[in-house]
Amino acid sequence: MFAQKTFEGETYVTISMVPYVLYRIRSLLLEAMNTPNISIQVANLIQKMTNAFELHWGCGEPGTVSREYQTEGPNRRPRGIPLITLLASLLDPRFKIGPGLAQEDKDYLWIVILHQMIGIERTVRATRAAGEQEQVQQPVEGLQREDELQNGHANDDVFDDMFNDLNTMRMAETQAVHIGREEQGVPGNPYETAHAELTLYKAEPMLPLQKEDRTYNNPLDWWCLKAQQFPLLSKLAIRYLCIPATSAPSERVFSTAGLTIAKERSRLDPATANELVFLHETVPALR
């Protein structure tokens, strides 16, 4: 019940909590099974619950948690914890140590994250190279523009050309900073760049799960502050941490709409029905 209520939250990131919550449920089932003087009836019930749990979420043995999604479970659905959920957990600064995961599972997941970071870095470098190539062509265009001005063929946007030097200076400064970083030992190939960033992220202190007022810390706020320090990982974090862990909020809205537009009110105007559903969801929150 606690896990269900936690995952139904709408104002905080929930998907990264799934691996740890499932680990805790498994641990509590095992702890209950080993309770002294447990009755046979309760032991049988706990065993059935454990079997049903493992049927959907796997056995939890080291090395299987990170790959269980590749197997089939009931109704030919993927078994175990989805890969995106496991990656989201490690990209959440509140769970980045992988609580409940064996070391070999964490090593496998970190390799997946590293490969995705390398892909992003290669894309960034290709885009940067294309931009530099385009910048080389700008001086030629600038000379043609100057020739037009001297010949009296200036257009109405001459004023904008006054800032071309400023843009050129900014680009030169950016390039100088980039070269300086490379000279200071910033890795030169995509693998080294991604690996160095990932190493720094692992060394970061964990973010507390909750604030002093018992509300959950938002990992996306943490990533906004760390985006410049971890440019590759921040892109992955935003990609995965925005995924909701449940469809319960939308299901509740559907239920509210079904109760509002009943057969006794079949002629209800669509705009009125929309407003009634909106008020039903917002008035309790305002109160």
Stockholm file with secondary structure:
# STOCKHOLM 1.0

chainA/1-287         MFAQKTFEGETYVTISMVPYVLYRIRSLLLEAMNTPNISIQVANLIQKMTNAFELHWGCGEPGTVSREYQTEGPNRRPRGIPLITLLASLLDPRFKIGPGLAQEDKDYLWIVILHQMIGIERTVRATRAAGEQEQVQQPVEGLQREDELQNGHANDDVFDDMFNDLNTMRMAETQAVHIGREEQGVPGNPYETAHAELTLYKAEPMLPLQKEDRTYNNPLDWWCLKAQQFPLLSKLAIRYLCIPATSAPSERVFSTAGLTIAKERSRLDPATANELVFLHETVPALR
#=GR chainA/1-287 SS CHHHHHHTCSSSCCGGGHHHHHHHHHHHHHHHHTCTTCCHHHHHHHHHHHHHHHHHHCCCCTTTTTTGGGSBCGGGCBCSSCHHHHHHHHTSTTTTTCTTCCHHHHHHHHHHHHHHHHHHHHHHHHHHHHHHHHHHHHHHHHHHHHHHHHTTCCCTTHHHHTTHHHHHHHHHHHHHHHHHHHHTTCCSSHHHHHHHHHHHHHHSCCCCSBCTTSCBCCHHHHHHHHTTTSHHHHHHHHHHHTSCSCCHHHHHHHHHHHHHSCGGGTTCCHHHHHHHHHHHHHHHHHC
#=GC SS_cons         CHHHHHHTCSSSCCGGGHHHHHHHHHHHHHHHHTCTTCCHHHHHHHHHHHHHHHHHHCCCCTTTTTTGGGSBCGGGCBCSSCHHHHHHHHTSTTTTTCTTCCHHHHHHHHHHHHHHHHHHHHHHHHHHHHHHHHHHHHHHHHHHHHHHHHTTCCCTTHHHHTTHHHHHHHHHHHHHHHHHHHHTTCCSSHHHHHHHHHHHHHHSCCCCSBCTTSCBCCHHHHHHHHTTTSHHHHHHHHHHHTSCSCCHHHHHHHHHHHHHSCGGGTTCCHHHHHHHHHHHHHHHHHC
//
